[in-house]
Amino acid sequence: MGDALSVCRLLDLNTEHTNESLREAFEERIKEEWKSDISRIAGITTDNASSNKKAFKDLPWTSSFVYSLHLAVNCANSISRYLQHNEDS
């Protein structure tokens, strides 16, 4: 039939979010849930954390548009609040 598209969502990580711990948890999840290994992963999408970039540097990596949009909206809201505060002063 063709290659299947699968999505993996990691659960809470009860340790520091270092690139090593992220990679280990990801590989463990793939092995246990998908009965597969990292060599079969075509790419990964994460937020912009440097630990994610380092953990998956050998895979085609894409930043999440939704996360980037969230950051942009928060920045715009902060600027708006700052401007309103200065107008009221």
N, C-alpha and C positions, 0 to 999 in steps of 0.2 A: 504494500500500500504506500508507503512513503514514510518519511521521518515524522515522528510525533513531536508536537510542541508541548513542553512541560514547564511548569512553574514551580519553583521551590521557595517556600517561605520558612525561614528559620524561626524557631521559637526564641523566647527570652534566653539570653546568654548570661549565665550567672558567674561571670568573670569579667576581667577587664577586656575592653574591645580592642585588643591589639591585633595587628595583622596576622600574627601566628594563631591566636585563639579563634579568630573569624574563619581563617582558612581551615583549621582543624575541624571546627563545628560544621562547616559547609561540606567538607569531604565526608565526614561521618554521616551526615544526613543523606547525602547522595547514596552512600554505600548501604545504609540501613533501609531507607524508604524506597529508593529506586532500584536497589540491587545493581548498581552501576558504579562507575568511577569518574573522576574528574576529567579524564581524557575524552569523554563523550560530550562534554559541555561545549556548546557552540558559542556561548557568550553570557555575560552577566550584566545586570543593571542594579546599581546601588545608589545611595546618596553620595555626596561629594567628600566624605570623610577620607583623609589621607590613609587611614588604616585599611579602608576598603580597596583603594587604588593599589596599595602595596600587596595586600592579600591575594589579589586576583590579577596581578600584573602580567601573567602569562596567558590570560584569557582576553578575548575581545571584550572590553569594558565600556559601558555606556552609563553616563550619569542620568539619573531619573529626572525627566522633565517636570514632573509633579513636584518633586522636592525643590528644584530650582525655582519653580513658580512660587512655591511657598516662601522661599527666602526673599524673592523680589517683592511679594505682597507685604511681608513683614517690614521690609526696608521702607516701602512707600508709606505704610502706616506710621512708622516712626518719624519720618520726615514730616508727614501731615500733622502729627501731634506736636512736634517741635515748632512748626510754623504757627499753629494755632496758639500755642503757649506764648510765643513771642508777640503775636498780634494783640493778645489780651493784656500783655504787660505794659 
